[in-house]
Amino acid sequence: MRSFAPEIEKLNIYVSELARSKRFVDKPGTPLYDPHFGWNPLYRITGKDLLTKIPLNPFEEIHAKADIPFGQPLTDPDDDTHSYMPFTWFQHNARIAVHPINYEIERAHAIRKIYQWVFDNFEKGWVKEDYWDEARKKASNWWR
C-alpha cells in the first residue's frame, strides 16, 4: 500500500493555495451585479472553478494540478455575459449553492482527515472487521 504521508502533505499545500486565492474576494465598489454592466465576472463560476486535484478514487495519487471536474455549471453562459451563474452548480444530481473555493477547502480538509486517520491507525487494526465500519462513520461525519 502506498504511503499516505506524501498525499497528506500535498493536501496541506493545496489547502494553503486555496486559502490565499483572491478569486471571489468582495471588494468595495465591485458589486455582484451592476445594472449598467451586468454580472461581475470576478464573482461568477466558470468550469475552471469546478476542478480539483483530489481524485474520486482514494487509491489514486493527488494530481499535480487541478484537472478533475467535481461539479458542472448550472447553465451555459448567458448571451450577454462572459461566464456562469454565481455560486450554484449541479454535483451528483444535487444543486450546490456555495462559495466554490470554501467548498473545495472543506472538501480537502475532510479528505485530509480521512488520510490522516488511516495513516495513524494503519498498524493498529487494518485487518479488523470493525476498522472499516469505524472509518466509514468518521469519514461520513467529516464530509458533512
Buried (B, 14 or more C-beta within 10 A) or exposed (E): EEEBEEBBEBBEEBBEEBEEBEBBEEEEEEEEEEEEEEBBEBBBBBEEBBBBBBBEEEEEEBBEEBEBEBBEBBEEBEEEEEBBBBBBBEEEEEEBEEBBBBBBBBBBBBBBBBBBBBBEBEEEEEEEEEBEEEBEEBBEEBEE
